[in-house]
Amino acid sequence: MLDVKKGKKNSEIVILQTTVCKNVQIFQKKPKNEVHSVNPVNSVNSGSDNFYILNMAKSPRFVPLAVMLYASLLFSCAFDNERNDGTVKIGTQTWMAENLNYSISGSKCYDDDEANCVIYGRLYDWATAMALPSYCNSYTCSERINIPHQGICPKGWHIPSDDEWRILIKFVGKNAGTKLKATSGWDFYEGIISGADTYGFAALPGGWGDFDGSFNSIGVGGYWWSSLEISDNYASYRGLFYANETVNEGYGKSYFHSIRCLKD
């Protein structure tokens, strides 16, 4: 029988972590922002509680608890073998298969809601992402940047450079934005395939945060830092938008964006 243990609590949800399936989390009560991550939400009644399953091994999705328990016993949660270890190889590059969710001073959850960090990872300003002093968001710190630059990624991983983003986009080819997006979680836009997830990158629309404390674009946009500093106030990042099939480039330092680490 699948062993489930009680985990972290907050005012919105109770998170239960399975001991067999490291990539799966069980939610008691519906996460606050489920509208952006499910298509649709499924639940199963267990006594007086409804439970929701978030499969982190692929693009986040919710499935009935009864289905999850059965499938986990048969397949050990290997819903997508090439991504089951939390990484995905695309061409010559090995990327983390989901956004970084490392809690550190200077990071935020969208809308300051921990449930969003579970689904989309945390948001970071550029200096925090790069593990540099906060003044690097306003002044050039080019002499502090290494190649590759680890930043707050785990050992053996680094913040992708601008060139490494370009390598990924070139390898993926035409309509790279569509191919890199997760198949679910994106808001609908008529005439545009929201996501094909052709290579298992499973990019999600985690939105972005502004330095004034506001948040924008969850469900419609996702943005990821590069290590490239442009000037005092600008560093390069890549973005995906629900109404576009391409990968866009933007500039800033004080915005709060996602991180997708790349293996050294």
Residue pairs with C-beta under 8 A, 6 or more apart in sequence:
2 18
2 20
2 21
2 69
2 72
2 73
3 18
3 19
3 20
4 16
4 17
4 18
4 19
4 26
5 16
5 17
5 18
5 19
6 14
6 16
7 14
7 15
7 16
7 17
7 25
8 14
8 15
8 114
9 15
10 114
10 115
12 29
12 31
12 32
12 113
12 114
12 115
13 27
13 28
13 29
13 30
13 31
13 32
13 115
14 27
14 28
14 29
15 25
15 26
15 27
15 28
15 118
16 25
16 26
16 27
16 28
16 51
17 25
17 26
18 24
18 25
18 26
18 72
18 77
20 72
20 76
20 77
21 57
21 72
21 76
21 77
22 77
23 55
23 56
23 57
23 77
23 84
23 86
24 53
24 54
24 55
24 56
24 57
24 68
24 72
24 77
25 53
25 54
25 56
25 118
26 51
26 52
26 53
26 54
26 65
26 68
27 51
27 52
27 53
27 54
28 49
28 50
28 51
28 52
29 49
29 50
29 52
30 41
30 43
30 50
30 52
31 37
31 52
31 54
31 115
31 118
31 119
32 113
32 115
32 116
33 110
33 111
33 113
33 115
33 116
33 119
33 218
34 41
34 52
34 62
35 219
36 119
36 185
36 187
36 205
36 218
36 219
37 54
37 60
37 61
37 62
37 119
37 184
37 185
37 204
38 61
38 62
38 184
38 185
39 61
39 184
39 185
41 52
41 62
42 52
42 62
42 63
42 64
43 50
43 51
43 52
43 62
43 64
43 65
44 50
44 51
44 64
44 65
44 66
46 65
51 65
52 62
52 65
53 62
53 63
53 64
53 65
53 67
53 68
54 60
54 61
54 62
54 118
54 119
55 61
55 62
55 63
55 68
55 77
55 79
56 98
57 77
57 78
57 79
57 80
57 83
57 84
58 79
58 80
58 83
58 200
58 202
59 182
59 183
59 184
59 185
59 195
59 197
59 202
59 204
60 119
60 182
60 184
60 185
60 204
61 184
71 77
71 79
77 84
78 84
80 200
82 88
82 89
82 200
83 97
83 200
83 202
86 96
86 97
86 98
87 94
87 95
87 96
87 97
87 263
88 94
88 95
88 96
88 97
88 199
88 200
88 201
88 202
89 95
90 168
90 171
90 172
90 199
90 200
90 201
91 167
91 168
91 171
92 167
93 164
93 167
93 168
93 171
93 262
93 263
94 262
94 263
95 168
95 201
95 260
95 261
95 262
95 263
96 157
96 260
96 261
96 262
97 200
97 201
97 202
98 121
98 202
98 260
99 120
99 121
99 122
99 204
99 206
99 224
99 258
99 259
99 260
100 121
100 122
100 124
100 152
100 153
100 258
100 259
100 260
100 261
101 117
101 118
101 121
101 122
102 122
102 152
103 117
103 122
104 124
104 128
104 152
105 128
106 124
106 125
106 127
106 128
106 134
107 122
107 123
107 124
107 128
107 256
108 122
108 123
108 124
108 209
108 256
109 115
109 116
109 117
109 122
109 123
110 116
110 117
110 120
110 123
110 206
110 207
110 209
110 215
110 218
111 215
111 218
116 206
116 218
119 204
119 206
120 204
120 205
120 206
120 207
120 218
120 222
120 258
121 206
121 258
121 259
122 258
122 259
123 206
123 207
123 208
123 209
123 256
123 257
123 258
124 152
124 225
124 256
124 257
124 258
124 259
125 134
125 137
125 211
125 253
125 254
125 255
125 256
125 257
126 136
126 137
126 225
126 235
126 237
126 252
126 253
126 254
126 255
126 257
127 133
127 134
127 135
127 136
127 137
127 141
127 253
128 134
128 152
129 151
129 152
129 159
129 225
129 257
129 259
130 136
130 141
130 145
130 149
130 151
130 152
130 159
130 225
130 227
131 150
131 151
131 152
132 141
132 144
133 141
135 141
136 144
136 253
137 233
137 253
137 254
138 232
138 233
138 253
138 254
139 232
140 229
140 231
140 232
141 229
142 229
145 227
145 229
147 161
147 227
148 158
148 159
148 161
148 227
148 262
148 264
149 158
149 159
149 161
149 227
150 157
150 158
150 159
151 158
151 159
151 227
151 259
152 259
153 159
153 259
153 261
153 262
154 261
156 263
156 264
157 261
157 262
157 263
157 264
158 227
158 261
158 262
158 264
159 225
159 226
159 227
159 259
159 261
159 262
160 168
160 224
160 226
160 227
160 260
160 261
160 262
161 226
161 227
161 228
162 226
162 227
162 228
162 236
164 226
164 262
165 226
165 236
165 238
165 247
168 176
168 180
169 176
169 247
172 179
172 180
172 198
172 199
173 179
175 245
175 246
176 245
176 246
176 247
177 240
177 241
177 244
177 245
177 246
177 247
177 248
178 192
178 193
178 194
178 195
178 196
178 245
179 196
179 197
179 198
179 199
179 201
180 195
180 197
180 198
180 199
180 201
180 203
180 240
180 247
181 194
181 195
181 196
181 197
181 202
181 203
181 204
181 240
182 195
182 197
182 202
182 203
182 204
183 194
183 195
183 196
183 197
183 202
184 194
184 195
185 195
185 204
185 205
185 219
186 194
186 195
186 204
186 205
186 219
186 220
186 242
187 194
187 205
187 219
187 220
187 242
188 194
188 242
189 242
189 243
192 242
192 243
192 244
192 245
193 245
194 242
195 203
203 222
203 224
203 240
203 260
204 222
205 217
205 218
205 219
205 220
205 221
205 222
205 240
205 242
206 218
206 222
206 223
206 258
207 215
207 216
207 217
207 218
207 219
207 220
207 221
207 222
207 223
208 215
208 216
208 217
208 221
208 223
208 255
208 256
208 257
209 215
209 216
209 255
209 256
210 216
210 254
210 255
210 256
211 254
211 255
211 256
219 242
220 241
220 242
220 243
221 239
221 240
221 241
221 242
222 239
222 240
222 258
223 237
223 238
223 239
223 240
223 250
223 255
223 257
223 258
224 237
224 238
224 239
224 257
224 258
224 259
224 260
225 235
225 237
225 257
225 258
225 259
226 235
226 236
226 237
226 238
227 235
228 235
228 236
229 235
230 236
230 251
233 252
233 253
233 254
234 251
234 252
234 253
235 251
235 252
235 253
236 249
236 250
236 251
237 249
237 250
237 251
237 252
237 255
237 257
238 247
238 248
238 249
238 250
239 247
239 248
239 249
239 250
240 247
240 248
241 248
